[in-house]
Structures are given as C-alpha cells and as structure tokens.
Amino acid sequence: MKADTRTRLAPRIAAVAGLLQDSVAEGAALPPLETLARRACLSPFHFHRVWRAMTGEPLGRTVTRLRLSRALQLLAAGETVTRAALAVGYASPQALARTFRQTLDITPAALRGQSARATALLDRLQPPSRPACEPLRVERVEVAPFEVVALRARGAFDDLDAAFGRLVGWAEAAGAGDGIEALIGLPLGDHRDLPPHALRFEAALRVPVPGAVPRPLRRLTIGGGRYARVRHVGAYSGLEDTTDRLLAQWWPGSGERLRDAPLHYHFLDDPEQVADADLRADILLPLDD
C-alpha cells in the first residue's frame, strides 16, 4: 500500500461499519465476508484480524452493538419486542432478550416506550476505545520457504502444549529430536473470540525428517517472502494482542500491502521451563513483495 494507508484505511473501515449499519436498519441480511473485505480494500483472508485491530472488537461484537442500538431505538418508539427483534435480525424475541440481558443487564420489555432509559443505554453501546501503547519494534525480513511437520489441534489455546508434546515425542521416536530447528504455530482463529471447541491451530515443527509422516501429522510448506517481524515477550496467550498492535499501529503507516498468506508464530521458549513473563515468540506477518 502507499504511504498514506492510515488515512485511506480509516474511511474504508468506516464505510464497512456504515454498510453493516444500513443492513441492520433495513432488516436485511448481513453482507457476505467478501463484500465487506472488498469495501475495506482488504483480502478476505486478513479482514477479520484487521477489523479487530482497527476497531478494538471482533466483527460479531460490532454487529451485536449495531443490532442492539437499533432495537433500543425501536423499543423507545413503542415497537413490540417481537417486531423489534425481527427487524434487527434476531430469529425470536427470546434471542433478543437473551442478548439484552447479557450485554445490558435489562430486558427489552422493560424499555418499551421508555425513551429516556433507552437513550441512556445507547452510551453503553459505543465502540471501545483503544489504550495508548509503546511503539513496537518491527523489522522487515526475508524468509525462505521452509517445510514443517504439522498437527492440527482443536481446543483451548492453553492446551496447545499437548499438541507440541505429541510432535516432539514423534520426532524423538523418529530419531530426529536433536534436529528440531523451530517450533512454529499457525493460528486458524482467535482464541479471544472462539469457544475452545471451535478453535483450531496448526502446531508445527521445523525438523529435517525424510519420507512420509504418519497421520494425523502432515507436511506443510510455509511460503517464503517478505515479512514484518515483531517480538512478543510475555505469556503466549497475549500473542493476539500484540498482533492487534502490529496491525493497528505499525501497518497502516508502513506503506506495505498484506500478502494473502497466513501469519505465523515462531516460539522461542518452552512454557514448562520459562516463566510466563519471560516467554518470547516472534510474530511474522506476510507482506507483498
């Protein structure tokens, strides 16, 4: 991207928010991911990460805020709970009531015709503010393509040690334990937003083992090219927060385009041997050549 990416990206993100708001206001189906990404001039591959980094919340939470805001307006005007629920995209009044209780600790029925109470609650549905942070130290690096042996893990992020343990155990049994060059992770979702049963993660070893590997292990090639590299220090559960900072603080002013390829983590320390506060991992964000 050109050097003025920051000034170009903000209105594009705002345009997506406007598109979502119009859809909610009209009671229409939400635009598909491809449409939202195209409006933001981003690839669908990176859209969700960039959206969260720039807005401070996942896309689903943005949609919930917009739906509840519109429902508050309708209820304040005297609309029934059922009509308000259907108008903003909920399948039933019960679904709307559940979301109201979880988000605002009140039932929609208590707000019908209550303009002052509904207006006061709108302030609680504003986008989150982003805290100020120290600038990141980011390097642009060239990474040659490399092969890994990967195991797809599903479950809580804190349980990933078990997947890496299986990989290391296999490498040791294959006589390659001393040849492990790196522990690599490819996140396929955000553990802050997904329940454990829906979270997937590619745990991988960079290890020179010839021949086929037993299932469910498989070989993957991580594409080479240019990357933005930043070092995260602290608990590995904070990697996504540092990735947000990379995308929100550094990338918009970098003049770089994101390549349509996955980012990956290079884990430098073993959580069983190093305290959380001292753990290190490099985050590598793919850039266009």
C-alpha positions in Angstrom: 0.0 0.0 0.0 1.0 3.6 -0.4 2.4 5.7 2.4 -0.9 7.2 3.2 -2.5 3.9 4.1 -3.5 5.1 7.5 -5.7 8.0 6.1 -7.1 5.7 3.4 -7.9 2.8 5.8 -9.9 4.7 8.4 -12.7 5.8 5.9 -12.7 2.3 4.5 -13.3 0.8 7.9 -16.0 3.4 8.5 -17.6 2.5 5.1 -17.8 -1.1 6.2 -19.4 0.0 9.5 -21.9 2.1 7.5 -22.7 -0.9 5.3 -23.4 -3.0 8.4 -25.5 -0.3 10.0 -27.6 0.1 6.9 -28.2 -3.6 6.7 -29.3 -3.7 10.3 -31.5 -0.6 9.9 -33.2 -2.1 6.8 -33.6 -5.5 8.4 -31.6 -7.0 5.5 -29.2 -10.0 5.6 -25.7 -9.0 6.5 -23.3 -8.7 3.6 -21.0 -11.6 3.0 -17.4 -11.5 4.1 -16.2 -11.0 0.5 -18.3 -7.8 0.2 -17.1 -6.4 3.5 -13.5 -7.1 2.7 -13.8 -5.6 -0.8 -15.4 -2.4 0.7 -12.3 -2.2 3.0 -9.9 -3.0 0.1 -8.6 -6.0 2.1 -8.4 -9.6 1.2 -11.0 -11.8 3.0 -8.0 -13.7 4.4 -6.9 -10.7 6.6 -10.2 -8.9 7.0 -11.3 -10.2 10.5 -7.8 -9.6 12.0 -7.6 -6.1 10.6 -11.1 -5.3 11.6 -10.5 -6.2 15.2 -7.1 -4.5 15.3 -8.6 -1.2 14.0 -11.9 -1.2 15.9 -10.9 -2.9 19.1 -13.6 -5.6 18.8 -14.4 -8.6 16.7 -16.8 -8.2 13.8 -19.5 -10.2 15.6 -19.4 -7.8 18.5 -19.8 -4.9 16.2 -22.9 -6.4 14.6 -24.3 -7.1 18.1 -23.8 -3.5 19.1 -25.5 -2.2 16.0 -28.4 -4.5 16.4 -29.0 -3.6 20.0 -28.7 0.1 19.2 -31.3 -0.2 16.5 -33.5 -2.3 18.8 -33.3 0.4 21.5 -34.5 3.0 19.1 -37.4 0.8 18.1 -38.4 -0.1 21.6 -38.2 3.6 22.7 -40.6 4.4 19.9 -43.1 1.9 21.3 -42.4 -1.1 19.0 -43.1 -4.5 20.4 -40.3 -6.8 21.4 -41.2 -9.3 18.8 -41.2 -6.7 16.0 -38.0 -5.1 17.2 -36.3 -8.5 17.4 -37.2 -9.5 13.8 -36.4 -6.0 12.5 -32.8 -6.2 13.6 -32.1 -9.7 12.6 -32.9 -11.9 15.6 -34.9 -15.1 14.9 -37.1 -14.6 18.0 -37.9 -12.2 20.8 -36.2 -14.7 23.2 -32.9 -14.3 21.3 -33.1 -10.6 21.6 -34.0 -10.7 25.3 -31.1 -13.0 26.0 -28.6 -10.7 24.3 -30.1 -7.7 26.1 -29.6 -9.4 29.5 -26.1 -10.5 28.6 -25.0 -7.1 27.3 -27.1 -4.5 29.1 -28.4 -6.4 32.1 -32.0 -5.5 31.3 -34.9 -7.0 29.4 -36.2 -5.3 26.2 -39.7 -5.4 27.5 -38.7 -3.0 30.3 -37.6 -0.5 27.7 -40.7 -0.4 25.5 -41.8 3.3 25.3 -39.1 4.3 27.7 -37.2 6.8 25.6 -35.0 8.3 28.3 -33.9 4.9 29.6 -33.2 3.6 26.1 -31.2 6.7 25.2 -29.1 6.4 28.3 -28.3 2.8 27.4 -27.1 3.8 24.0 -23.9 5.3 25.6 -23.0 1.7 26.8 -23.0 0.6 23.2 -20.3 2.8 21.9 -17.2 1.3 20.2 -14.4 0.5 22.6 -11.5 3.0 23.0 -8.0 1.8 22.3 -5.4 2.2 25.1 -2.2 4.0 24.3 0.8 1.6 24.0 4.5 1.9 23.4 5.5 1.7 19.8 6.6 -1.7 18.6 10.0 -2.5 17.2 9.2 -4.0 13.8 11.7 -5.5 11.3 11.2 -6.3 7.7 12.8 -9.6 7.0 13.1 -12.1 4.1 12.1 -15.7 4.9 12.9 -18.5 2.5 10.2 -21.1 2.1 10.6 -23.9 4.7 8.8 -27.2 5.4 7.3 -28.2 8.7 5.6 -31.3 10.1 2.3 -30.1 11.4 -0.5 -31.4 13.7 -3.8 -29.6 13.6 -5.0 -29.0 17.2 -8.5 -28.2 18.3 -9.4 -26.9 21.7 -8.4 -24.3 24.3 -5.3 -22.2 23.4 -3.7 -23.1 26.8 -3.8 -26.8 25.8 -1.6 -26.4 22.8 1.4 -27.7 24.8 -0.1 -31.1 24.4 0.0 -30.9 20.6 3.6 -29.7 20.6 4.4 -32.5 23.0 3.0 -35.1 20.6 5.1 -33.6 17.8 8.3 -33.6 19.8 7.6 -37.2 21.0 7.1 -38.3 17.4 10.4 -36.5 16.4 12.3 -38.2 19.2 10.9 -41.6 18.3 12.0 -41.0 14.7 15.5 -40.2 15.9 15.2 -36.5 15.0 14.7 -35.0 18.4 18.1 -33.3 18.3 17.4 -31.9 14.9 14.4 -29.8 15.8 15.1 -26.3 14.4 12.0 -24.4 15.5 8.5 -24.6 17.0 6.0 -22.9 14.7 2.4 -22.0 15.2 -0.2 -21.0 12.6 -3.4 -19.7 14.2 -6.6 -20.5 12.4 -8.8 -18.5 14.6 -8.6 -16.0 17.5 -8.8 -17.7 21.0 -10.2 -14.4 22.4 -13.4 -14.8 20.4 -13.9 -18.5 19.8 -15.0 -21.2 22.2 -12.5 -24.0 22.7 -14.4 -26.5 20.6 -14.2 -24.1 17.6 -10.6 -23.0 17.9 -8.1 -24.6 15.5 -4.4 -24.2 15.5 -1.6 -25.7 13.4 1.2 -26.8 15.8 4.3 -27.5 13.7 8.0 -28.4 14.0 10.7 -27.4 11.6 12.6 -30.7 11.6 14.6 -32.5 8.9 12.8 -35.9 8.7 12.9 -37.6 5.3 10.0 -39.6 3.9 6.3 -39.8 4.7 5.0 -38.9 8.2 2.2 -40.8 10.0 -1.3 -39.4 10.1 -2.7 -37.2 11.5 0.7 -35.4 11.0 1.3 -33.9 7.6 3.9 -31.8 5.9 3.3 -28.1 5.2 5.4 -25.6 3.4 5.3 -22.1 4.8 5.6 -19.7 2.0 8.7 -17.5 1.8 8.9 -13.9 1.0 8.9 -10.6 3.0 7.5 -10.5 6.5 7.1 -7.9 9.2 8.6 -9.4 12.3 7.9 -8.3 15.9 8.9 -10.0 19.1 6.3 -10.7 21.7 7.5 -11.0 25.3 5.2 -12.4 27.9 2.5 -15.1 28.1 1.8 -16.7 24.8 -1.9 -16.1 25.3 -1.1 -12.4 24.6 0.2 -13.1 21.1 -3.1 -11.9 19.5 -3.0 -8.6 21.5 0.5 -7.9 20.1 -0.7 -8.9 16.6 -3.5 -6.3 17.0 -0.9 -3.7 17.8 1.2 -4.6 14.8 -1.8 -4.2 12.5 -3.3 -1.1 14.2 -0.1 0.8 15.0 2.6 -0.2 12.6 1.0 -1.5 9.4 -1.2 1.5 8.4 1.7 3.8 8.3 4.2 1.3 6.9 3.4 1.7 3.2 3.1 -2.1 3.0 0.4 -4.4 1.5 -0.5 -7.6 3.3 0.1 -10.8 1.3 -2.7 -13.3 1.1 -0.9 -15.9 3.2 -1.2 -16.8 6.9 0.9 -15.2 9.6 2.8 -17.5 11.8 4.4 -17.6 15.2 8.0 -18.7 16.0 8.0 -19.9 19.6 11.4 -19.3 21.2 10.9 -20.6 24.7 9.3 -23.6 26.4 6.4 -22.6 28.8 7.4 -25.5 31.0 10.9 -24.1 31.5 10.4 -20.3 31.3 8.1 -18.1 33.4 5.2 -16.6 31.5 6.6 -13.1 31.9 9.8 -14.0 30.1 8.4 -16.1 27.2 9.4 -15.0 23.8 7.8 -15.5 20.4 8.2 -13.8 17.0 5.1 -12.8 15.1 5.6 -12.9 11.3 3.1 -11.0 9.2 3.3 -11.7 5.4 4.0 -8.6 3.2 3.7 -8.3 -0.5 7.0 -8.3 -2.4 
